[in-house]
Amino acid sequence: MLRFALQRLVSLTISLIVASMVIFFVIEVIPGDPAAYMLGMNAQPETVAALRRELGLDVGLFSRYLTWISGMLIGDFGTSYTYRVPVNELVLARMGVSLPLTVYALLLSTLIAFPVGLIAAARRGSGLDAGIMGATQLGIAVPNFWFAMLLVLLFSINLRWFSAGGFPGWDRGFWVNIQALTLPAIALALPQASILARVMRSAVIETLGQDYIRTARAKGLSARQTVVRHALRNALIPVLTIIGLQFSFLLAGGIIIENVFFLPGLGRLIFQAITQRDLIVVESVVMLLVFAVILVTFLVDLAYAAADPRLRRRA
């Protein structure tokens, strides 16, 4: 297991280095001078040049990359061009919204998808199975921002059970903030639960066709015991893949939902930084999200090896 983990860690470290180079150089070659944007169209060239020196934009591209990546290794993400505060502070403040929202949405998605997928697999070919598959197809097809607006219309405006948007802050209490994140989490979780339920159903059906499942049934296990004790564990590998991808997607892809509900998360931070040409914020946040994706991939690989020892022997 240790050898398998080290091999995967080396591979993912190389991916992280390559990703950092791609992110930095691609963002830096985008047209538009941050200093000129901050000072406006009528700024004098001398003033723009002075601001470029202050922001460190007057040195070579490769030197800026080395400064940026070496700073990230020690936890220094640089200083925002627009807010003039360390990027670390911006990221930590926004992460306090995006990370709980991601975990909340992923938890809802998993709690919905697992029983739904198992029921559909156990009742394959029945009317219940057809109804579940139709509902999951609808959940995938419905845009989450449109569903989010319906949730606001129903639960915020008509029923007044939840606020229409905003985030009060964790100093206001745990349940108050959980209530503020509930509608955004539901809007994010619906399509992900639909995808995960379909994957769960397919994986369990494929597993139920294996010889060891028929042997277990022949030994007297009920259909429910067979599914829970044998089929579920062996069907987890593709399901774990989807859960890992969903975590990364929810963390990085909540821009629209965060704007619908006026949540000060990472998605809104990236959107604002792009419009303001705050390149250091864009680069650092995107790199952080890539690191999160790679870290989740690494953890999913370890979960694979724990669930299926054959993977460790192939390494």
Buried (B, 14 or more C-beta within 10 A) or exposed (E): EEEBBEEBEEBBEEBBEEBBEEBBEEBBEEEEEBBBBBBEEEBEEEBBEBBBEEBBBEEEEEEBBEBBBEBBEEEBBBBBBBBEEBBBEBBEBBBBBBBBBBBBBBEBBBEBBBEBBBBBBBBEEEEEBEEBBEBBEEBBEBEBBEBBBEBBEEBBEEEEEBBBBEBEBEEEEEEBBEBBBBBBBBBBBBBBBBBBBBBBBBBBBBBBEEEEBEEBBEEEBEEEEBBEEBBBEBBBBEBBBBBBBBBBBBBBBBBBBBBBBEBBBBBBBBBBBBEBBBBBBBBBBBBBBBBBBBBBBBBBBBBBBEBBEEBBEEE
